[in-house]
Amino acid sequence: MSYRYRATETFWESFYDLRPEQKASVRRAWEIFKQNPFDPRLGTHKIHRLSAIYKRTVYAVNVEDDLRVVFIIEADAVWSLEVGTHDLYKQ
């Protein structure tokens, strides 16, 4: 499926707070993500707790070590919600 990609203001705020090497890792993951958000190299997985809270399926991709990007899919749009550590899951 072909998706349109969007990011929330919260995502951009989180992204700009990252260290330069983390930003580079996110950009490398983005190259894979925009081809297929479910590419096995990204380790895409559902976040059940956030899905229950938001009453929609929330996913995360592994960028590096403890760095994740959380996203949702709405019709043909993929929304990147936030980037950060596992603490994102505790919202």
A tleap script that builds the chain and sets N, CA, C and O, in Angstrom:
source leaprc.protein.ff14SB
mol = sequence {
  NMET SER TYR ARG TYR ARG ALA THR GLU THR
  PHE TRP GLU SER PHE TYR ASP LEU ARG PRO
  GLU GLN LYS ALA SER VAL ARG ARG ALA TRP
  GLU ILE PHE LYS GLN ASN PRO PHE ASP PRO
  ARG LEU GLY THR HIE LYS ILE HIE ARG LEU
  SER ALA ILE TYR LYS ARG THR VAL TYR ALA
  VAL ASN VAL GLU ASP ASP LEU ARG VAL VAL
  PHE ILE ILE GLU ALA ASP ALA VAL TRP SER
  LEU GLU VAL GLY THR HIE ASP LEU TYR LYS
  CGLN
}
set mol.1.N position { 0.841 -1.187 0.000 }
set mol.1.CA position { 0.000 0.000 0.000 }
set mol.1.C position { 0.882 1.244 0.000 }
set mol.1.O position { 1.960 1.256 0.595 }
set mol.2.N position { 0.422 2.263 -0.657 }
set mol.2.CA position { 1.130 3.533 -0.705 }
set mol.2.C position { 0.569 4.463 0.373 }
set mol.2.O position { -0.636 4.709 0.425 }
set mol.3.N position { 1.437 4.966 1.214 }
set mol.3.CA position { 1.013 5.833 2.318 }
set mol.3.C position { 1.481 7.269 2.098 }
set mol.3.O position { 2.466 7.528 1.407 }
set mol.4.N position { 0.750 8.178 2.702 }
set mol.4.CA position { 1.193 9.561 2.863 }
set mol.4.C position { 1.784 9.627 4.267 }
set mol.4.O position { 1.268 8.987 5.183 }
set mol.5.N position { 2.840 10.376 4.444 }
set mol.5.CA position { 3.500 10.449 5.745 }
set mol.5.C position { 3.359 11.831 6.339 }
set mol.5.O position { 3.587 12.844 5.678 }
set mol.6.N position { 2.975 11.847 7.611 }
set mol.6.CA position { 2.780 13.092 8.355 }
set mol.6.C position { 3.436 12.937 9.724 }
set mol.6.O position { 3.654 11.820 10.194 }
set mol.7.N position { 3.739 14.036 10.342 }
set mol.7.CA position { 4.291 14.007 11.702 }
set mol.7.C position { 3.621 15.090 12.529 }
set mol.7.O position { 3.330 16.181 12.039 }
set mol.8.N position { 3.384 14.770 13.782 }
set mol.8.CA position { 2.766 15.744 14.682 }
set mol.8.C position { 3.824 16.735 15.165 }
set mol.8.O position { 5.026 16.492 15.054 }
set mol.9.N position { 3.354 17.840 15.695 }
set mol.9.CA position { 4.253 18.836 16.285 }
set mol.9.C position { 5.049 18.204 17.428 }
set mol.9.O position { 6.229 18.507 17.605 }
set mol.10.N position { 4.411 17.333 18.196 }
set mol.10.CA position { 5.095 16.647 19.294 }
set mol.10.C position { 6.256 15.814 18.779 }
set mol.10.O position { 7.321 15.776 19.394 }
set mol.11.N position { 6.050 15.142 17.643 }
set mol.11.CA position { 7.146 14.371 17.049 }
set mol.11.C position { 8.325 15.281 16.753 }
set mol.11.O position { 9.458 14.978 17.128 }
set mol.12.N position { 8.061 16.401 16.079 }
set mol.12.CA position { 9.158 17.303 15.694 }
set mol.12.C position { 9.852 17.886 16.911 }
set mol.12.O position { 11.075 18.021 16.918 }
set mol.13.N position { 9.097 18.231 17.935 }
set mol.13.CA position { 9.716 18.740 19.160 }
set mol.13.C position { 10.640 17.687 19.768 }
set mol.13.O position { 11.757 17.999 20.181 }
set mol.14.N position { 10.175 16.451 19.819 }
set mol.14.CA position { 10.987 15.355 20.358 }
set mol.14.C position { 12.219 15.115 19.488 }
set mol.14.O position { 13.320 14.903 19.996 }
set mol.15.N position { 12.020 15.151 18.180 }
set mol.15.CA position { 13.125 14.921 17.249 }
set mol.15.C position { 14.221 15.967 17.438 }
set mol.15.O position { 15.402 15.627 17.515 }
set mol.16.N position { 13.833 17.232 17.511 }
set mol.16.CA position { 14.833 18.295 17.626 }
set mol.16.C position { 15.561 18.271 18.966 }
set mol.16.O position { 16.632 18.865 19.096 }
set mol.17.N position { 14.998 17.597 19.957 }
set mol.17.CA position { 15.660 17.456 21.257 }
set mol.17.C position { 16.680 16.314 21.282 }
set mol.17.O position { 17.440 16.190 22.242 }
set mol.18.N position { 16.706 15.488 20.247 }
set mol.18.CA position { 17.639 14.357 20.209 }
set mol.18.C position { 19.074 14.829 19.982 }
set mol.18.O position { 19.316 15.913 19.450 }
set mol.19.N position { 20.012 13.991 20.398 }
set mol.19.CA position { 21.422 14.239 20.101 }
set mol.19.C position { 21.644 14.035 18.596 }
set mol.19.O position { 20.882 13.310 17.957 }
set mol.20.N position { 22.669 14.660 18.030 }
set mol.20.CA position { 22.913 14.554 16.576 }
set mol.20.C position { 23.007 13.115 16.078 }
set mol.20.O position { 22.475 12.799 15.013 }
set mol.21.N position { 23.678 12.231 16.833 }
set mol.21.CA position { 23.810 10.845 16.373 }
set mol.21.C position { 22.462 10.120 16.400 }
set mol.21.O position { 22.225 9.229 15.584 }
set mol.22.N position { 21.575 10.497 17.335 }
set mol.22.CA position { 20.234 9.916 17.364 }
set mol.22.C position { 19.408 10.402 16.178 }
set mol.22.O position { 18.668 9.628 15.570 }
set mol.23.N position { 19.538 11.679 15.855 }
set mol.23.CA position { 18.836 12.207 14.679 }
set mol.23.C position { 19.280 11.464 13.423 }
set mol.23.O position { 18.459 11.148 12.562 }
set mol.24.N position { 20.571 11.186 13.320 }
set mol.24.CA position { 21.089 10.449 12.160 }
set mol.24.C position { 20.481 9.048 12.117 }
set mol.24.O position { 20.140 8.558 11.040 }
set mol.25.N position { 20.344 8.401 13.266 }
set mol.25.CA position { 19.732 7.069 13.316 }
set mol.25.C position { 18.274 7.120 12.885 }
set mol.25.O position { 17.806 6.236 12.166 }
set mol.26.N position { 17.552 8.150 13.321 }
set mol.26.CA position { 16.150 8.306 12.926 }
set mol.26.C position { 16.061 8.505 11.415 }
set mol.26.O position { 15.189 7.933 10.761 }
set mol.27.N position { 16.950 9.305 10.871 }
set mol.27.CA position { 16.936 9.534 9.419 }
set mol.27.C position { 17.216 8.245 8.648 }
set mol.27.O position { 16.600 8.006 7.610 }
set mol.28.N position { 18.140 7.410 9.141 }
set mol.28.CA position { 18.428 6.131 8.476 }
set mol.28.C position { 17.199 5.220 8.533 }
set mol.28.O position { 16.845 4.577 7.545 }
set mol.29.N position { 16.559 5.175 9.692 }
set mol.29.CA position { 15.342 4.362 9.831 }
set mol.29.C position { 14.239 4.899 8.927 }
set mol.29.O position { 13.459 4.123 8.374 }
set mol.30.N position { 14.169 6.216 8.773 }
set mol.30.CA position { 13.154 6.838 7.925 }
set mol.30.C position { 13.262 6.350 6.481 }
set mol.30.O position { 12.246 6.143 5.819 }
set mol.31.N position { 14.490 6.165 5.992 }
set mol.31.CA position { 14.694 5.693 4.623 }
set mol.31.C position { 14.046 4.330 4.418 }
set mol.31.O position { 13.497 4.052 3.352 }
set mol.32.N position { 14.110 3.490 5.429 }
set mol.32.CA position { 13.462 2.175 5.361 }
set mol.32.C position { 11.953 2.331 5.563 }
set mol.32.O position { 11.149 1.758 4.827 }
set mol.33.N position { 11.589 3.120 6.580 }
set mol.33.CA position { 10.193 3.301 6.978 }
set mol.33.C position { 9.329 3.805 5.833 }
set mol.33.O position { 8.213 3.320 5.641 }
set mol.34.N position { 9.829 4.770 5.071 }
set mol.34.CA position { 9.000 5.347 4.005 }
set mol.34.C position { 8.769 4.361 2.864 }
set mol.34.O position { 7.836 4.531 2.079 }
set mol.35.N position { 9.610 3.332 2.765 }
set mol.35.CA position { 9.376 2.274 1.777 }
set mol.35.C position { 8.348 1.268 2.283 }
set mol.35.O position { 7.513 0.771 1.527 }
set mol.36.N position { 8.432 0.974 3.614 }
set mol.36.CA position { 7.512 0.006 4.213 }
set mol.36.C position { 7.602 0.129 5.733 }
set mol.36.O position { 8.595 -0.297 6.322 }
set mol.37.N position { 6.580 0.705 6.383 }
set mol.37.CA position { 6.624 0.854 7.843 }
set mol.37.C position { 6.708 -0.473 8.590 }
set mol.37.O position { 7.016 -0.493 9.781 }
set mol.38.N position { 6.439 -1.572 7.907 }
set mol.38.CA position { 6.461 -2.893 8.536 }
set mol.38.C position { 7.661 -3.728 8.094 }
set mol.38.O position { 7.664 -4.949 8.251 }
set mol.39.N position { 8.668 -3.076 7.547 }
set mol.39.CA position { 9.888 -3.774 7.154 }
set mol.39.C position { 10.474 -4.465 8.395 }
set mol.39.O position { 10.600 -3.833 9.444 }
set mol.40.N position { 10.828 -5.737 8.291 }
set mol.40.CA position { 11.339 -6.480 9.452 }
set mol.40.C position { 12.570 -5.846 10.111 }
set mol.40.O position { 12.798 -6.045 11.305 }
set mol.41.N position { 13.353 -5.096 9.360 }
set mol.41.CA position { 14.539 -4.443 9.940 }
set mol.41.C position { 14.180 -3.415 10.994 }
set mol.41.O position { 15.015 -3.062 11.827 }
set mol.42.N position { 12.940 -2.929 10.968 }
set mol.42.CA position { 12.504 -1.904 11.918 }
set mol.42.C position { 11.913 -2.487 13.196 }
set mol.42.O position { 11.727 -1.772 14.181 }
set mol.43.N position { 11.623 -3.768 13.180 }
set mol.43.CA position { 11.035 -4.373 14.376 }
set mol.43.C position { 9.705 -3.746 14.760 }
set mol.43.O position { 9.417 -3.585 15.946 }
set mol.44.N position { 8.902 -3.394 13.784 }
set mol.44.CA position { 7.607 -2.750 14.038 }
set mol.44.C position { 6.740 -3.649 14.914 }
set mol.44.O position { 6.613 -4.849 14.671 }
set mol.45.N position { 6.152 -3.041 15.931 }
set mol.45.CA position { 5.305 -3.810 16.854 }
set mol.45.C position { 4.189 -2.923 17.399 }
set mol.45.O position { 4.313 -1.700 17.454 }
set mol.46.N position { 3.102 -3.569 17.798 }
set mol.46.CA position { 1.976 -2.854 18.390 }
set mol.46.C position { 2.304 -2.526 19.838 }
set mol.46.O position { 2.968 -3.290 20.538 }
set mol.47.N position { 1.819 -1.371 20.264 }
set mol.47.CA position { 1.943 -0.972 21.661 }
set mol.47.C position { 0.546 -1.118 22.259 }
set mol.47.O position { -0.291 -0.224 22.134 }
set mol.48.N position { 0.310 -2.235 22.898 }
set mol.48.CA position { -1.027 -2.570 23.370 }
set mol.48.C position { -1.573 -1.575 24.384 }
set mol.48.O position { -2.749 -1.216 24.327 }
set mol.49.N position { -0.735 -1.128 25.306 }
set mol.49.CA position { -1.199 -0.185 26.332 }
set mol.49.C position { -1.679 1.121 25.697 }
set mol.49.O position { -2.763 1.610 26.017 }
set mol.50.N position { -0.870 1.681 24.800 }
set mol.50.CA position { -1.273 2.932 24.137 }
set mol.50.C position { -2.459 2.704 23.210 }
set mol.50.O position { -3.318 3.575 23.076 }
set mol.51.N position { -2.511 1.555 22.577 }
set mol.51.CA position { -3.650 1.248 21.709 }
set mol.51.C position { -4.942 1.246 22.511 }
set mol.51.O position { -5.966 1.744 22.042 }
set mol.52.N position { -4.902 0.690 23.711 }
set mol.52.CA position { -6.090 0.653 24.572 }
set mol.52.C position { -6.478 2.070 25.007 }
set mol.52.O position { -7.660 2.415 25.036 }
set mol.53.N position { -5.491 2.875 25.339 }
set mol.53.CA position { -5.767 4.249 25.784 }
set mol.53.C position { -6.374 5.075 24.649 }
set mol.53.O position { -7.365 5.776 24.850 }
set mol.54.N position { -5.775 4.991 23.452 }
set mol.54.CA position { -6.212 5.810 22.316 }
set mol.54.C position { -7.331 5.167 21.493 }
set mol.54.O position { -7.872 5.783 20.575 }
set mol.55.N position { -7.670 3.920 21.835 }
set mol.55.CA position { -8.732 3.192 21.140 }
set mol.55.C position { -8.490 3.119 19.628 }
set mol.55.O position { -9.411 3.247 18.821 }
set mol.56.N position { -7.229 2.910 19.279 }
set mol.56.CA position { -6.785 2.693 17.906 }
set mol.56.C position { -5.436 2.010 17.997 }
set mol.56.O position { -4.765 2.089 19.026 }
set mol.57.N position { -5.042 1.350 16.948 }
set mol.57.CA position { -3.776 0.626 16.987 }
set mol.57.C position { -2.609 1.599 16.912 }
set mol.57.O position { -2.502 2.393 15.978 }
set mol.58.N position { -1.746 1.523 17.903 }
set mol.58.CA position { -0.539 2.340 17.975 }
set mol.58.C position { 0.647 1.403 17.786 }
set mol.58.O position { 0.734 0.354 18.425 }
set mol.59.N position { 1.551 1.794 16.906 }
set mol.59.CA position { 2.736 0.995 16.601 }
set mol.59.C position { 3.993 1.746 17.010 }
set mol.59.O position { 3.974 2.956 17.236 }
set mol.60.N position { 5.085 0.997 17.100 }
set mol.60.CA position { 6.395 1.609 17.303 }
set mol.60.C position { 7.401 0.880 16.428 }
set mol.60.O position { 7.259 -0.313 16.157 }
set mol.61.N position { 8.412 1.604 15.992 }
set mol.61.CA position { 9.548 1.004 15.306 }
set mol.61.C position { 10.785 1.232 16.160 }
set mol.61.O position { 10.910 2.245 16.848 }
set mol.62.N position { 11.699 0.265 16.100 }
set mol.62.CA position { 12.961 0.360 16.823 }
set mol.62.C position { 13.954 1.109 15.948 }
set mol.62.O position { 14.264 0.683 14.835 }
set mol.63.N position { 14.450 2.228 16.460 }
set mol.63.CA position { 15.442 2.997 15.715 }
set mol.63.C position { 16.847 2.548 16.115 }
set mol.63.O position { 17.680 2.238 15.264 }
set mol.64.N position { 17.091 2.520 17.406 }
set mol.64.CA position { 18.368 2.052 17.952 }
set mol.64.C position { 18.161 1.803 19.436 }
set mol.64.O position { 17.276 2.406 20.044 }
set mol.65.N position { 18.941 0.947 20.015 }
set mol.65.CA position { 18.884 0.655 21.443 }
set mol.65.C position { 17.510 0.937 22.038 }
set mol.65.O position { 16.568 0.176 21.819 }
set mol.66.N position { 17.396 2.018 22.782 }
set mol.66.CA position { 16.134 2.359 23.455 }
set mol.66.C position { 15.428 3.531 22.767 }
set mol.66.O position { 14.671 4.251 23.418 }
set mol.67.N position { 15.655 3.733 21.497 }
set mol.67.CA position { 15.035 4.834 20.766 }
set mol.67.C position { 13.952 4.278 19.851 }
set mol.67.O position { 14.204 3.384 19.043 }
set mol.68.N position { 12.753 4.814 19.988 }
set mol.68.CA position { 11.585 4.348 19.242 }
set mol.68.C position { 10.873 5.517 18.575 }
set mol.68.O position { 10.970 6.659 19.025 }
set mol.69.N position { 10.154 5.214 17.492 }
set mol.69.CA position { 9.207 6.154 16.903 }
set mol.69.C position { 7.839 5.507 17.020 }
set mol.69.O position { 7.643 4.364 16.605 }
set mol.70.N position { 6.896 6.244 17.589 }
set mol.70.CA position { 5.526 5.762 17.774 }
set mol.70.C position { 4.676 6.369 16.668 }
set mol.70.O position { 4.774 7.559 16.367 }
set mol.71.N position { 3.824 5.513 16.057 }
set mol.71.CA position { 3.007 6.012 14.951 }
set mol.71.C position { 1.659 5.304 14.893 }
set mol.71.O position { 1.460 4.249 15.496 }
set mol.72.N position { 0.742 5.915 14.152 }
set mol.72.CA position { -0.564 5.329 13.874 }
set mol.72.C position { -0.800 5.395 12.367 }
set mol.72.O position { -0.134 6.137 11.645 }
set mol.73.N position { -1.757 4.605 11.919 }
set mol.73.CA position { -2.160 4.638 10.512 }
set mol.73.C position { -3.630 5.015 10.464 }
set mol.73.O position { -4.465 4.386 11.114 }
set mol.74.N position { -3.942 6.052 9.686 }
set mol.74.CA position { -5.325 6.489 9.453 }
set mol.74.C position { -5.561 6.469 7.957 }
set mol.74.O position { -5.040 7.313 7.228 }
set mol.75.N position { -6.341 5.514 7.503 }
set mol.75.CA position { -6.621 5.333 6.071 }
set mol.75.C position { -5.292 5.195 5.330 }
set mol.75.O position { -4.576 4.217 5.545 }
set mol.76.N position { -4.947 6.144 4.466 }
set mol.76.CA position { -3.699 6.041 3.710 }
set mol.76.C position { -2.597 6.936 4.275 }
set mol.76.O position { -1.592 7.179 3.606 }
set mol.77.N position { -2.780 7.428 5.502 }
set mol.77.CA position { -1.788 8.310 6.124 }
set mol.77.C position { -1.138 7.631 7.334 }
set mol.77.O position { -1.809 7.017 8.164 }
set mol.78.N position { 0.165 7.761 7.404 }
set mol.78.CA position { 0.924 7.299 8.566 }
set mol.78.C position { 1.337 8.546 9.339 }
set mol.78.O position { 1.994 9.439 8.803 }
set mol.79.N position { 0.939 8.589 10.607 }
set mol.79.CA position { 1.243 9.724 11.470 }
set mol.79.C position { 2.308 9.332 12.475 }
set mol.79.O position { 2.080 8.463 13.317 }
set mol.80.N position { 3.470 9.964 12.394 }
set mol.80.CA position { 4.499 9.779 13.415 }
set mol.80.C position { 4.112 10.680 14.588 }
set mol.80.O position { 3.974 11.894 14.440 }
set mol.81.N position { 3.940 10.059 15.750 }
set mol.81.CA position { 3.438 10.792 16.912 }
set mol.81.C position { 4.548 11.339 17.787 }
set mol.81.O position { 4.492 12.480 18.246 }
set mol.82.N position { 5.562 10.507 18.012 }
set mol.82.CA position { 6.630 10.930 18.916 }
set mol.82.C position { 7.835 10.028 18.727 }
set mol.82.O position { 7.715 8.901 18.247 }
set mol.83.N position { 8.998 10.537 19.110 }
set mol.83.CA position { 10.230 9.766 19.087 }
set mol.83.C position { 10.875 9.888 20.457 }
set mol.83.O position { 10.971 10.980 21.017 }
set mol.84.N position { 11.317 8.751 20.992 }
set mol.84.CA position { 11.946 8.769 22.314 }
set mol.84.C position { 12.211 7.358 22.819 }
set mol.84.O position { 12.225 6.399 22.047 }
set mol.85.N position { 12.419 7.248 24.112 }
set mol.85.CA position { 12.727 5.969 24.752 }
set mol.85.C position { 11.453 5.202 25.065 }
set mol.85.O position { 10.352 5.633 24.724 }
set mol.86.N position { 11.621 4.056 25.721 }
set mol.86.CA position { 10.466 3.258 26.142 }
set mol.86.C position { 9.521 4.041 27.052 }
set mol.86.O position { 8.371 3.641 27.237 }
set mol.87.N position { 9.982 5.130 27.610 }
set mol.87.CA position { 9.103 5.954 28.450 }
set mol.87.C position { 7.892 6.442 27.680 }
set mol.87.O position { 6.881 6.798 28.284 }
set mol.88.N position { 7.975 6.466 26.359 }
set mol.88.CA position { 6.828 6.852 25.526 }
set mol.88.C position { 5.630 5.941 25.792 }
set mol.88.O position { 4.480 6.368 25.698 }
set mol.89.N position { 5.915 4.683 26.124 }
set mol.89.CA position { 4.859 3.703 26.306 }
set mol.89.C position { 4.087 3.921 27.595 }
set mol.89.O position { 3.017 3.340 27.781 }
set mol.90.N position { 4.610 4.743 28.478 }
set mol.90.CA position { 4.005 4.950 29.792 }
set mol.90.C position { 3.061 6.133 29.836 }
set mol.90.O position { 2.596 6.503 30.913 }
set mol.91.N position { 2.769 6.726 28.714 }
set mol.91.CA position { 1.918 7.929 28.668 }
set mol.91.C position { 0.548 7.682 29.263 }
set mol.91.O position { -0.282 8.590 29.300 }
savepdb mol mol.pdb
quit
